[in-house]
Every structure is written in structure tokens, then in C-alpha cells.
Amino acid sequence: MSGLKSATLGSFLVILLVSVPVAAQQSQSTAQQQRPKLYNTAKQKLLDGKQIFSYTIARPDPALYCQVAPHYDFIWLEMQHSTQTWADLERMIAACPGVGVPMVRLPDEYESTIQKATDIGALGVIEPTVDTVEKAEAVARFAKYPPDGRRSQGGGQYSQVWSSKTNDYHNTINENMLVIVMIETPVGVANAYDIARVPGVDGVLIANTDLGNFSLSKPGSPEYEGLVKKIHDATLKAGKWLGATSPAYASGRPDSKDMLFFQNGPSFDGYQPPGRGAGGGRGGAAPPQ
């Protein structure tokens, strides 16, 4: 009888040990399925492993913004190489609230700058010329509310812009905010892993044009490709998303499978943007910066 009890107890323990992990996996899978999709659809596509492309706007044009925003994964609002003002960007985003994914390439990493980008309703920030961990930390810190960052809760049109997507902007924006840093110099390349692994940084963008400019190397040369590989390897090692300013990197290269986001490139629905003259807007095969 005791042998039978022991056998029964042993069978029960085996079943218990097997069933607990299975139940945990099922619970985790259910939780993931029930997790609401992000209203930052560009970030959601990255989470789904998809490539995303953008349309660049470097001059104030609310009509153009509203025309192209529904057709591209995100809109690259240019503030580094542009004379646009924050009021210009504010008017464009407000012209069609809740449409598209506005992201701003910042002119610097200061709190006051990032505060303006988030207050006007941007769902992402792109920081150029990141050479140091400290610069990456500043961008991540000021782009998000506590406890993830130190964004100030002030006035702005952000809650009105995204009211059709969420009734709780404050408690949902951190996970929807997309923080991208650009590596453009040999110094940045040398620090690429430490930059990429900064908490709050979602991805690293290879700045194709300036990487050659600052390194005095030509794209395609062994020196240049060596720098690209170092950024590639460091970013993937850190577990972050990798992209390039050149949409040509989206295919045809051994590392294209790892490249997920780009400045410019095609719309996701076949839409062809209107011509607006030099600097007005760039999608499709326009040159990166």
C-alpha cells in the first residue's frame, strides 16, 4: 500500500511540475494578446518586427503634413537642418490631430528642447550626433514622465492631439514614446554599445551621410563599412532596434534584415506624395541626411 501511495504521490508531483510552467506560459501568452496595441503605430510595427519608413518635412506646411501623415509609418519633422520653429511644428500636428506618427529630429538634447517636442504632441524624438552616454541619457530622461524619466507635466496640446486614441495620455505616453539616437562620428562609433544600452533609448540610427563626412571615409569603402558594422553589432548586442538614414539599406545588403527604420522611403500603402519644391518634403527615394 505504501508503495502505491508513493507512486501516486510521485505521479502527482511530476504532473504538477510539468503543468505549472505550461500554465505560466499560457498566462503570459494571454497577457501579451490582451495587451492593447500602441497608438504609436510606428513603434508597434517595430515591436512586430516590421520595417518602417518616413516622410521628411523641413518647411512648415500643415496641408502637406495632413496629406502625407496617414500614408507613412512616421513623419520626420526636421529641426536640426531647418529654420522651422516650434510654433510651426505645433500648427502642423494640430492641423490633423491623432493622424500619423509625428517624430522630431531635435536640434540638441536640452530639457527645454525636448519639452517643446513632447508638449506639441510628438510621439518620438530623434537625437543627432550622439557621441556620449550622457547625451543619450539626457534625451531618454526628458522624453518620459516619472518613473521612467523626468519630463515635466506642463501645458501643451498633447492631450488634445491624442484624445481620439487615449483618455489617459499621462499614463500611456511613456510606452508610446519612441526614443532614437543617431551615431555619426568615430567617437560615437567607439561608444556605440554604451550609448545603445542606455535605458529608455529604443534604437540607434546610422547617419549614413555624416558618418562618411566625420570619418573622412566613402560609403562602401572598407573603412566606412567597418564603422557601420561596429554600430550594427553594438546595437544588436544591446538588444535595441537598428536603422539607417538611407532607405537603400532596407534591402540588398547582408545586414538589411537587421535594419528596421529609415529616414524617407516608400509609403506603406503605395501613396505617392505631391511635389512641394526643394526642402518642402521628402519621401520615396530622397537622399538621407
Secondary structure, 3 states (H helix, E strand, C coil): CHHHHHHHHHHHHHHHHHHHHHHHHHHHHHHHHHCCCCCCHHHHHHHCCCCECEEEECCCCHHHHHHHHHHCCEEEEECCCCCCCHHHHHHHHHHCCCCCCEEEECCCCCHHHHHHHHHCCCCEEEECCCCCHHHHHHHHHHHCCCCCCCCCCCCCCHHHHCCCCCCCHHHHHHHHCEEEEEECCHHHHHCHHHHHCCCCCCEEEECHHHHHHHHCCCCCCHHHHHHHHHHHHHHHHCCCEEEECCHHHHCCCCCHHHEEEECCECCCCCCCCCCCCCCCEECECCCCC
